[in-house]
Amino acid sequence: PCALAGASRSGGPAPVASNVSYGPTSPTKGTGLGVSYDYHDADGDSEQGTQIKWWRDGLRITSIDDLTDVPNSWIGRGQQWQVEVTPSDVNEDGEPVMLDPVTIGNTLPVARELELTPTDPLDNDDLNLDYEYFDLDGNTQQNTLIQWHLDGAKIPDLDGETLVSSLWTRRGTTGEAAIEADE
């Protein structure tokens, strides 16, 4: 007996995976990488046994077969990932759908655990800004922008400084620091 292409063993049409797409469309280590799709079977058979296959930089990664989301520990900036989805209703596999490769982009770094000390400064206290630079991709800190605002006005002379001398402040001065982490 010969089988008809696209037909199930029971004689009906094979299941279909449509709207197959990466999620998100511009992935980073921070956003993660996954695949989504719509399953349809004209016979009304439920989805069972759909195969999902992943490739990283052209190499098949069998240890994450059938996962809709790639574990974050597998993802790194600059990698190219590709996925193939083969819908199945356990009786019959539909046509595989392979997406074009997607490249993992750069995750923006963050400045976290910001602390401005002392919290209740006296007239002769310097203001000190401390923070932790964190980059999920492991990039080193470069060109981080630090800006100070005293009494609501930006003070360009203090750009890039983590220490503000007490000479810049007086009783009643309010100070804020803004940090834009860069790599």
Buried (B, 14 or more C-beta within 10 A) or exposed (E): EEEEEEEBEEEBBBBBBEEBBBEEEEBBBBBBBBBEBEBBBEBEBEBEBBEBBBBBEEEEBEEBEEBEEBEEEBBBBEBEBBBBBBBBBEBBBBEEBEBEBBEBBBBBBBBEEEEBEEEEBEEEBBBBBEBEBEBBBEBEEEEBEBBBBBEEEEBEEBEEBBEBEBEBBEEEBEBEBEBEBBB
